[in-house]
Amino acid sequence: VKNGHGGNDQQSEKIHTYLQEMNKYSFGLQDNLLTVGETGGTTLEMAKVYSDPERKELDMVFQFELMGIDGVRRGNWDPKSYTLHDLKKLMEKWQVGLEQKGWNSLFLGNHDYPRALSRFGNDTPEYRTVSGKMLATMIFGMKGTPYIYQGDEIGMTNVIYTESSRYQDIESVNFRKEKQELGWSEEKILSYLLRNSRDNARTPMQWNTQAHAGFTTGTPWMEANENYKEINVETELKDPDSVYSFYKKLIALRKEKDIIAEGTIDFLEKENPDVLAYKRNYQGEELIILNNLTAENVTIPQQKEWKTYQKILGNYEEITKEDGKIILRPFENIVLDSRS
């Protein structure tokens, strides 16, 4: 199901009737099927209806409110300013809003948007790995079903082309042509494409250090990202501390801990613009998940009960504490468990 803008009441009711009949006479005839709606224009209230289990329409929906937070591929592609506090409020809105009715799809990007790590993390050599792990933890600990877009599991980044003519996506090609006719400089056009182009997420998968990142022995339609010799599957598989290895730990944790799927969620550090933190509760167990969204050290108070909790996952070796406070290093994430 795509778009889901709703329209008028009569039109909306037809959509819901169609979904219910499709569920009953198609998907409902088989077990273990999952239905997802690509509902780009949906509101929180509409999403509650679409994914309410009692209505038997969809199991979950994709909502794209987060994807529009910075203006990427919206309107004239001009950057839109936002704060980390805005991002946090958006996350909380959908987590709390769908907690009782409906189900979340958890994702930070797809084939239509720039790489999540470059967009919401930090793709410099110094912070690429830790920020990639932090972003993964941020959504994997939430209530809903996380999605991994190909390449995110090895920390792939946006591509940096030095000529606008190298961009292949039709949207980017048309943008370049239109702006050239308006007299834009090559430098200005390139700055917009670097930030907005869908090519960022569509370069060939980086398998190894061979030609074209091992994607093909022929000539690919799109060039591989030039960093493929440093970032590739072969290298990630060999490194126990890689982004890929961390994703495996997160997946294993979700399978092991019912609390992640079934537990309640409460957001912490709400007024702290730099930290996205929340706790999960289920059948007497509590998880505390802390994420530093910045490249700076951030200090937060340590709750008394946390002193007995054990760290079960994180992207730094040890927790740094000082005067009863936790110092979160750049893009640090920590998962604490009351039962470990």
C-alpha positions as CSV (number, residue, x, y, z in Angstrom):
1,V,0.0,0.0,0.0
2,K,1.6,3.3,-1.1
3,N,1.1,6.9,-0.2
4,G,-1.9,6.7,2.2
5,H,-2.7,10.4,2.1
6,G,-6.3,9.6,3.1
7,G,-8.2,12.1,1.0
8,N,-11.8,12.6,1.9
9,D,-13.7,10.4,4.4
10,Q,-15.4,8.3,1.6
11,Q,-12.1,7.7,-0.1
12,S,-10.4,6.8,3.1
13,E,-13.1,4.3,4.0
14,K,-12.7,2.6,0.6
15,I,-9.0,2.2,1.3
16,H,-9.7,0.6,4.7
17,T,-12.3,-1.7,3.2
18,Y,-9.9,-2.7,0.5
19,L,-7.1,-3.4,3.0
20,Q,-9.4,-5.5,5.2
21,E,-10.7,-7.6,2.2
22,M,-7.1,-8.0,0.9
23,N,-6.1,-9.2,4.3
24,K,-9.0,-11.6,4.6
25,Y,-8.9,-13.2,1.2
26,S,-5.2,-13.1,0.4
27,F,-2.8,-12.5,3.2
28,G,-5.1,-14.0,5.8
29,L,-5.2,-17.3,4.1
30,Q,-1.6,-18.0,5.1
31,D,0.3,-18.0,8.3
32,N,3.5,-16.1,9.1
33,L,3.0,-13.3,6.5
34,L,3.9,-9.7,7.3
35,T,2.2,-6.8,5.6
36,V,3.8,-3.3,5.5
37,G,2.3,-0.1,4.1
38,E,4.4,2.5,2.4
39,T,2.2,5.3,3.7
40,G,4.3,8.4,2.9
41,G,1.7,11.0,3.8
42,T,0.2,9.3,6.8
43,T,-0.4,11.0,10.1
44,L,0.0,9.4,13.5
45,E,-3.8,9.0,13.8
46,M,-4.0,7.3,10.4
47,A,-1.1,5.0,11.2
48,K,-2.9,3.8,14.4
49,V,-5.9,2.8,12.2
50,Y,-3.8,1.1,9.5
51,S,-1.8,-1.0,11.9
52,D,-4.3,-1.6,14.6
53,P,-4.3,-5.5,15.0
54,E,-8.1,-5.5,15.7
55,R,-8.9,-4.0,12.3
56,K,-6.9,-6.6,10.3
57,E,-5.5,-4.2,7.7
58,L,-1.7,-3.9,7.9
59,D,0.8,-5.2,10.3
60,M,2.8,-2.0,10.2
61,V,3.4,1.2,8.2
62,F,6.3,3.2,6.9
63,Q,5.9,6.8,7.9
64,F,8.4,9.4,6.5
65,E,8.1,12.3,8.9
66,L,11.7,11.9,10.0
67,M,12.9,11.7,6.4
68,G,11.7,15.3,5.9
69,I,13.3,16.8,9.0
70,D,16.3,18.4,7.2
71,G,14.7,19.3,3.8
72,V,16.5,16.5,1.9
73,R,14.7,16.0,-1.5
74,R,11.9,18.3,-0.4
75,G,10.6,21.2,-2.4
76,N,13.6,23.0,-3.9
77,W,16.2,20.8,-2.0
78,D,17.2,23.8,0.2
79,P,18.6,22.7,3.6
80,K,16.0,22.9,6.4
81,S,17.4,23.7,9.8
82,Y,16.5,21.4,12.7
83,T,17.8,20.7,16.2
84,L,18.6,17.4,17.8
85,H,15.8,18.2,20.2
86,D,13.4,18.2,17.1
87,L,14.7,14.8,16.1
88,K,14.2,13.4,19.6
89,K,10.6,14.7,19.8
90,L,9.8,13.1,16.5
91,M,11.1,9.8,17.7
92,E,9.2,10.0,20.9
93,K,6.0,11.1,19.1
94,W,5.8,7.9,17.0
95,Q,7.0,5.5,19.8
96,V,4.5,6.7,22.4
97,G,1.8,7.4,19.8
98,L,1.8,3.8,18.5
99,E,2.6,2.1,21.8
100,Q,-1.0,1.0,22.5
101,K,-2.4,0.8,19.0
102,G,-0.4,-0.1,15.9
103,W,3.2,-0.9,15.2
104,N,6.3,1.0,14.1
105,S,8.7,0.5,11.3
106,L,12.1,1.6,12.5
107,F,14.4,3.0,9.9
108,L,16.7,5.9,9.1
109,G,17.0,5.7,5.4
110,N,16.2,3.7,2.2
111,H,16.9,3.8,-1.5
112,D,15.4,7.3,-1.9
113,Y,17.4,9.1,0.7
114,P,21.1,9.7,1.4
115,R,23.0,7.3,3.7
116,A,21.8,7.4,7.3
117,L,25.3,7.3,8.6
118,S,26.3,10.4,6.6
119,R,23.0,12.2,7.4
120,F,22.4,11.5,11.1
121,G,25.8,10.3,12.2
122,N,29.4,11.2,11.3
123,D,31.1,9.6,8.3
124,T,34.6,10.8,9.0
125,P,37.2,8.0,9.5
126,E,37.4,9.0,13.2
127,Y,33.7,8.6,14.0
128,R,32.2,6.4,11.2
129,T,32.3,3.2,13.1
130,V,31.1,4.5,16.5
131,S,28.3,6.6,15.0
132,G,27.2,3.8,12.8
133,K,26.8,1.6,15.9
134,M,25.1,4.3,17.8
135,L,22.5,4.9,15.2
136,A,21.8,1.2,14.9
137,T,21.4,0.9,18.7
138,M,19.1,3.9,18.8
139,I,16.5,2.3,16.6
140,F,17.1,-1.4,17.5
141,G,16.2,-0.8,21.1
142,M,12.9,0.9,20.3
143,K,9.5,-0.7,20.0
144,G,8.7,-1.8,16.4
145,T,10.5,-3.7,13.6
146,P,13.9,-2.4,12.6
147,Y,14.8,-2.3,8.9
148,I,18.4,-2.4,7.6
149,Y,19.0,-0.8,4.3
150,Q,21.7,-2.6,2.3
151,G,25.1,-1.2,3.1
152,D,24.1,0.3,6.5
153,E,25.3,-3.0,8.1
154,I,28.8,-2.3,7.0
155,G,28.7,1.5,7.6
156,M,28.5,2.6,3.9
157,T,28.5,6.4,3.4
158,N,27.4,9.0,0.9
159,V,29.4,9.1,-2.3
160,I,31.5,12.2,-3.0
161,Y,31.6,12.9,-6.8
162,T,33.6,15.8,-7.9
163,E,31.6,16.5,-11.1
164,S,27.8,16.9,-11.2
165,S,27.8,14.9,-14.5
166,R,28.7,11.7,-12.6
167,Y,25.3,11.6,-10.9
168,Q,23.0,9.1,-12.7
169,D,19.6,9.2,-10.9
170,I,17.0,10.8,-13.2
171,E,16.0,13.2,-10.4
172,S,19.6,14.4,-10.1
173,V,20.0,14.6,-13.9
174,N,16.9,16.8,-14.2
175,F,18.0,19.0,-11.2
176,R,21.4,19.6,-12.8
177,K,19.9,20.5,-16.2
178,E,17.3,22.8,-14.7
179,K,19.8,24.7,-12.5
180,Q,22.4,25.0,-15.3
181,E,19.7,26.7,-17.4
182,L,19.1,29.1,-14.5
183,G,22.8,30.0,-14.4
184,W,23.8,28.1,-11.3
185,S,27.5,27.5,-10.9
186,E,28.9,23.9,-11.0
187,E,30.0,24.3,-7.4
188,K,26.5,25.2,-6.2
189,I,24.8,22.5,-8.2
190,L,27.3,19.9,-6.9
191,S,26.8,21.0,-3.3
192,Y,23.0,20.3,-3.6
193,L,23.6,16.9,-5.3
194,L,26.2,15.9,-2.7
195,R,23.5,16.4,0.0
196,N,20.3,15.3,-1.7
197,S,21.0,12.9,-4.5
198,R,19.5,9.4,-4.3
199,D,22.7,8.2,-5.9
200,N,24.1,8.3,-2.4
201,A,22.1,5.2,-1.4
202,R,22.3,3.5,-4.8
203,T,26.0,3.0,-5.5
204,P,27.0,-0.6,-5.9
205,M,27.3,-2.8,-2.7
206,Q,30.8,-2.8,-1.5
207,W,31.8,-6.5,-1.3
208,N,35.6,-6.4,-1.4
209,T,38.7,-4.4,-2.5
210,Q,38.5,-5.7,-6.1
211,A,37.5,-3.5,-9.1
212,H,34.1,-2.0,-8.8
213,A,34.1,-3.1,-5.1
214,G,33.5,-6.7,-6.3
215,F,30.0,-5.8,-7.5
216,T,30.6,-6.8,-11.1
217,T,33.4,-7.8,-13.6
218,G,31.7,-5.6,-16.2
219,T,31.0,-1.9,-16.2
220,P,28.4,-0.9,-13.6
221,W,25.8,1.7,-14.4
222,M,26.9,3.6,-11.4
223,E,30.4,3.9,-10.1
224,A,31.2,2.4,-6.7
225,N,32.0,4.8,-3.8
226,E,35.7,5.5,-3.8
227,N,36.0,4.4,-0.2
228,Y,35.2,0.8,-1.0
229,K,38.8,-0.3,-0.3
230,E,38.4,0.7,3.3
231,I,34.6,-0.1,3.7
232,N,33.5,-3.4,2.4
233,V,31.9,-6.7,3.4
234,E,35.1,-8.7,3.3
235,T,36.9,-6.4,5.7
236,E,33.9,-6.0,8.0
237,L,33.4,-9.8,8.3
238,K,37.0,-10.2,9.6
239,D,36.8,-7.5,12.2
240,P,35.0,-8.5,15.5
241,D,34.7,-4.8,16.4
242,S,33.2,-3.7,13.0
243,V,29.8,-2.2,12.4
244,Y,28.7,-5.5,10.9
245,S,29.7,-7.4,14.0
246,F,27.7,-4.9,16.1
247,Y,24.6,-5.4,14.0
248,K,24.8,-9.1,14.7
249,K,24.9,-8.4,18.4
250,L,21.9,-6.2,18.2
251,I,19.9,-8.8,16.2
252,A,20.9,-11.5,18.7
253,L,19.8,-9.2,21.6
254,R,16.4,-8.6,20.1
255,K,15.9,-12.3,19.7
256,E,17.0,-13.0,23.2
257,K,15.1,-10.2,25.0
258,D,11.3,-10.2,24.9
259,I,11.4,-6.8,26.6
260,I,12.5,-5.1,23.3
261,A,9.4,-6.3,21.4
262,E,6.9,-6.4,24.3
263,G,8.1,-3.8,26.9
264,T,6.8,-0.3,27.5
265,I,9.0,2.7,26.5
266,D,9.7,5.9,28.5
267,F,12.0,8.6,27.3
268,L,14.7,10.0,29.5
269,E,16.9,13.2,29.4
270,K,14.1,14.9,27.5
271,E,15.5,18.4,27.9
272,N,19.0,17.3,27.0
273,P,19.4,18.2,23.3
274,D,22.4,15.9,22.8
275,V,21.3,12.6,24.2
276,L,18.5,10.3,23.1
277,A,17.8,8.0,26.0
278,Y,14.9,5.8,27.0
279,K,14.1,2.9,29.2
280,R,12.2,-0.3,28.4
281,N,10.2,-2.2,31.0
282,Y,8.7,-5.7,30.9
283,Q,7.9,-8.3,33.5
284,G,10.2,-6.8,36.1
285,E,13.1,-6.3,33.8
286,E,14.4,-2.9,32.7
287,L,16.7,-1.8,29.9
288,I,18.3,1.6,29.8
289,I,19.5,2.7,26.4
290,L,21.7,5.8,26.1
291,N,22.8,7.4,22.9
292,N,25.1,10.5,22.5
293,L,24.0,12.1,19.2
294,T,27.1,14.4,19.0
295,A,30.8,14.3,18.4
296,E,31.4,15.9,21.9
297,N,31.5,14.4,25.4
298,V,28.2,14.7,27.1
299,T,27.6,14.3,30.9
300,I,24.3,12.9,32.3
301,P,23.4,12.0,35.9
302,Q,23.5,8.4,36.8
303,Q,20.3,7.2,38.4
304,K,20.8,5.3,41.7
305,E,19.3,2.1,40.4
306,W,21.6,2.1,37.4
307,K,24.5,1.4,39.7
308,T,23.4,-2.3,40.0
309,Y,22.7,-2.6,36.3
310,Q,25.1,-4.3,34.0
311,K,26.3,-3.0,30.6
312,I,25.3,-5.6,28.0
313,L,26.2,-3.7,24.9
314,G,28.1,-0.5,23.9
315,N,30.4,0.9,21.3
316,Y,33.1,1.8,23.8
317,E,34.9,-0.7,26.0
318,E,34.1,0.7,29.5
319,I,31.6,3.2,30.9
320,T,33.2,6.4,32.0
321,K,32.0,7.9,35.3
322,E,32.8,10.9,37.3
323,D,31.3,12.3,40.5
324,G,28.2,10.1,40.2
325,K,27.7,11.0,36.5
326,I,28.1,9.1,33.2
327,I,30.3,10.8,30.6
328,L,29.1,9.7,27.2
329,R,32.0,10.0,24.7
330,P,31.4,11.1,21.0
331,F,28.5,9.0,19.6
332,E,28.7,6.6,22.5
333,N,25.8,4.2,23.1
334,I,25.3,2.1,26.3
335,V,22.7,-0.6,27.0
336,L,22.2,-1.4,30.7
337,D,20.2,-4.4,31.9
338,S,18.6,-4.7,35.4
339,R,18.8,-8.5,35.2
340,S,22.3,-9.2,34.0
